[in-house]
Amino acid sequence: MVIYLDNAATTKVCNEAVKAITGCLQVKYGNPSSLHGMGIEAEKIIDNTRKIIGMALACEPECIYFTSGATESNNLAIFGTVGAYGKRKRKIVTTSIEHPSVSECMNKLEENGFDIVRVSPNSMGEFAVEDFINAVDENTCLVSAMLVNNENGYILPIGEIFKAIKRKNPDIITHCDGVQGFMKIPMKVKELNADLISISGHKVHSAKGVGAIYKKRGIRLEPTCFGGGQEKGVRSGTESVPLIAGLGASVEELAKTIDFRLERAKELQEYFLEKLKKLDDVIINIDNNNMPYIINLSIKGIRSEIMLHFLEEKGIYVSSGSACSKGAKSSVLREFGIKDEIIDSSIRISTSYENTIKEMEMLIDAIVEAKQRFKFN
């Protein structure tokens, strides 16, 4: 029996996406740039997915552009904005807890002479809107901040942050990495006040290798990939119709149940946390203002990798942090004031609509067994 609790890293592809992908691979396999009937049919599939994602984000379909995934979407948003607006404005504001696909872009820009301001959580472990307001000025071209942190599920007040920034300086471009929040919590363009939003396919029960970026009308992005001018010149390269079709199918299916699935995730979280609180030496690393799909915890005295492999032996799959960190010590948890010895024992549990109370019970039993086996070894 497999109990998969690493959905923040990737998700199982849903049946609807599999059918859509297979159909495009074997039947509707035309190049969307071709002028004949099969090409036009492929183009219609892409346009339909634009409409589906547009409905999910409450935006115009024409504002959706397809990429190879969230990493490319984030890179395009950041370097594309810098290329279009950063020649004179050399300051960028971001957070200290961003995904590597954002933070590494910032490091590169910093090497190239840009002034990068990284806003951290305050003493209460929260992101204060005023810290962002104070960080931006007339030399700021971009503010880039995630909606939901991938390691601990913390939800940033992006709508309030971006609204305040736009009030201070409407010319600043706002970018939101929406990967962990998309199709899990309500996420609308107008509510986020975002000019650019990045999303990923494999986090929403579609295939790896596809993502998208929302670009508000009138916002310019300098292309980072050149070629045949696909996606209105924003992202050249033949579109992957099968993967785009799969993304559309999964988003369309998830849109029907977003409220139900969120309540289900809350039930699993509440049950799990209630059981955990009865155990000694178990620490919940964040339990305020976090998305219920992600739970980060530590078991004192048991290192993350030991716990991870012990659970794997029982068919339970969790993470020791961000999948992109490959086991490196979490700087995100440190930013929230968590001590290194607790970080060394941290694991991330991330659920999906397929997980059950019974599976959470089995995870609790496994944690209890691990505590008995390893605590004093």
N, C-alpha and C positions, 0 to 999 in steps of 0.2 A: 504494500500500500504506500502510495506517495502522497505526502502532505506538502503542498507547495505554498510557501509563505515568503516568497521573494518577488512579489509582483511589482515592487518599485524598480526592480532591475529589468524585468521583462515579463510579459504576460503570455499565456497560452492563446494561440490564434483561435478565434471563435469560428463556428461552422459556417456562418454567413460569409466571413472573409475568405475562408478556404474555397468556398464555391465560386466567389467572385474572382479570386486570383486564378483558379484553375480554368475557368471559362475564358479568361483573357489569354492565358498561356496557350490554349489548345484550339479555341474557336475565334475569338475576337482579338486577333493578334496583330492587327494592322498598326503601322506607324502613324501616330496622330498628326504628323506633318504632311503625310501623303494626301494628295487631292482626290484619290479615288474613293469608292464607297467604303472599303474597309478602314481607310484612314479616317474618314469622316465619322464612322461608327466609333472608332477609338477615341476621337476627339470628344464625342458626345459623352462617353464614359467619364472622361476627365472633367468635363463641364458639370456633369451630374454630381460628382464628388465635391466640386467647388460649392455647389448649392447646398449639399448636405452639411459641410463644415460651416458654411455661411449661416445656415439656420442654427447650428449648435452654438456659434459665437454671436449670433444676432447681428450679422454684418452682411454687406453686399458680397455675393459670390466672386465678383471681379477683384476683390481685395485679397483673395487667397492664391498663394503661389506655392507650387510643390517643390520639395527638395528631397535629398536622400535621407534625411532624418533631422533630429533636433540639434545635433552638433553643427551640421551645415546651416540650419536655420539661425542658430545663435551667432555663428561666425558671419553669416550674411548680414544679419541685423547690425552687428557691431562694426565690422569693417566696412560694410556698405554705407552706414551712417557717417562714419569717419571720412570715407572717401568723398561723400557728398557735402558734408557740413564741417569737417574737421580741419580744413586748411587754415582757418583763422582762429577757430574756437578749439582750444587744445586741452580742455578739461572734461573728464568723464567721471560721473558718480555711479558707484555700484555698491554692493554689500560685501561683507567679509565671509559670507556663507554660500557663495554661488557655486553652481556645478562647474567642474573643470572646463566644460565647453564654453563657459563665459569667463571664468577667472584666468584661464591661460591666454585668452585673447587680451585681457586687460594687462597681463604681465608683458605680453609682446608689445603692446602699445606704449607701455611705460618705458620699455627699453628704447623705443623710438621717440622718446621725448614728451609723451603726453603726461599730463597731470592726472593721476588716477586717485580718486578719493574713495576709500572703502568704509562704508558706514557699518558699525558693529552694533550688536544688541546692547541696550543700556543695562544699568545695574539690576533692573527688574527682569532681565532676560527677554526684553521686548524691543521691537524696532519702533522708535519714536518718529513721527512725521516731521517734527521740528528739526531733527538731526539732518534730514534730507534737505529741508528748506535752507538750513544754514550752510549746507555743503555746496549748493549750486550758486552760480553767479552769472554775469554777462558773458563769461568766457566758456561756459559749459555748453557742449553740443549734444550730450547724450546722458540719460540716466537709465541704467539697466539693472533690473532687480527681479528675482524669481517670485512667483506667487506662493509656491509650496516647496519647502526644503525637502530634498530627496532623502536625507539621512534621518531626520527626526519628525518630519511632517509639520513643522511649524508653518503657519499661514501668515504671510506678511500682509499688512494693510495696504496693498498696492493701489487700490482705488483712491484711498485718501492721500497717499504719498504723491501719486501722479497728479491728482487734482490740485494739490497745494503747489506742486512744482509748476504746473501750467499757469496757475494764478500769478505766481511770481515772475515767470518768464515763459510765455506761450511758445516761444521759438525752440525751446529745448525738446529734443526728440525723446520719447519714452518707450522703452522696450521691456517687455515682460517675458521671461522664460516661464511659459505656462504648462510645461510638460507634465508635472506631477498632479496638477489640478484639473487638466482637461478631461472632461467626461466623468469626473469623480465628484467635483463640487461645482455649484453654479459659477459660470465664467462667461460673462458677456463683455463685449468690447466697450460699450459706453460706461459700464460700471467700473471697468478697470482704468478708463481714461488712458488707454495705451495706443500709441501710434504703430507699434510693432508687437506681435505675439508669436512665439515659437511653440510648435506642438510636434509630437512624435507618434508614429504609428504603433510601434511595438509596446508602448505603455498602455495602449487602449485596445488590446486583443486583436491587433492586426500584425502584419509581418514586419520584421526588421528591414531597414533599408528605405523607408519612406517617412517623410515628415512634411510639414508645411509651415509657411510663415504668413501671418496676416500683415498686410501693409495698408495703412490708412490712405485714402485718396489724397493726393497732393504731396505725400512724403516721398522724397527721392532716396534711392539706394544706388550707390555705385556698384555695378556687378562685380562679383569676385570670381565668376566663371564665365568664360567667353566662348562663343561658338556659333551655333545656328540661330540664336535669338529666340529660343523657346521661352515660354512663360513671360511673354512681352519684353524679352531682353533682360529680365531681372535674374533669371537663372537658366542659362543655356544648357543644352543637352537633351537628347530624346527622353521624353517623360516615360517613366516606368508604369505603363498603363495597368498591368496586373496588380502591382503593389498599391497604386492609387485607387483602383477599384476595390481592393480589399480594405483599404482605409475607409473608403466611403461606406462600405457595407457594415463594418464594425461600428463606426460612429452612428450610423442610422439606427442600428440595433440598440446600442447603449443609450441613445437619446430617449428611448421609450421608457427607460427604467432608472434614470439618474437619481430621482428622489428616493425610490424604493431601495436602490443599492446603497445609497448614503445612509439610510436608516439601518440597513442590514449591517453595514460596516460599524456603525455606532454600537449596535447590539453586541457584535463580536468583541469590540474594544472594551466596552463596559464589563462584559462577562470576564474577559481575560484579566483586566486590571483589578477587578474585585478579587479574583483568585490569587493574583500575584501579591496583593497587599497583605495576604495572610502568611506569606513566606518571609522568613528572615533573610537578610543579606541580599535582597533583590531591590534594585533601585530603578525607578522609572525616570529616564533622563529628561523627558519633557512631557508634561501632561496638561499644559495650558495652551489654549489657542492653537491646537494642532489638529490636522486632518485625521479622522479616525482610521483611515486606511493604513497608516504607518505608526508603529509603536517601537520606540527605541528604549532598551533596558540593559542593565548590567547585573551580573551575578557576582558579588564580591568573591575574590579568590579564584575565579575560574576565567582564564584568559579566553578571549573571543574565539580564537582559532580552535581551541580545545572543545569549546562548547559547540561550535559550528560542526565539527567533524563527528562529535558524539551524536548530535541530532541527526546528522546525515546517515549514520549507521542505522538509525531507527526510521529512515525514510522521510525525515522532516527536513525541509530545505528552507533555511533562513540566510541572512547576510550578516557579515561583520561590519557593514557600513555601506558606503556607496560602491556600486559594482565597478565604477570607473577608477576607484582608488586602489583596487587590487590588494586590499588588506592593510594599506598604510594607515597609520594612526590618524583619527579624525580631527582635522583642524576645526571643523564645524562645531563639534561638541565642546571643544576647548573655548570657542568663541562664546558659548553659552555659559561659561564659567564652570564646566565640569572638569574635575581633577583627572590627571593622567592615569592614575591607577584605576579609576572608574571607567575611563575611556578604553583602557586595555581589556576590559571585560564586557564591552558593549556589543550587543547584537541588535539587528533590525528585523522586525517582523512586519511584513507588508501583505495585506490581504486583498482578495478579490471577491466578486460575487459568488464564486464557486466554493469558497471556504465555509465551514460549518462550525457550530458550537462543539460538536463531537471532536473535530480536529483541534480546536483550542484546548479542550480537555486533555487530549493526548499530548499536546505540547506542554501543558502544565505538569502532567505526570512525568514527562521526560526531564523537565527542569528539576523537579524534586529528586529524581533519581541521580541526575548529574551532581546536584549539591551533595548528596550522600556519598557519591563515589570520589569526587575530586576536591571537595572543599579543603580537606586537611592533608591532601597529598603533596 
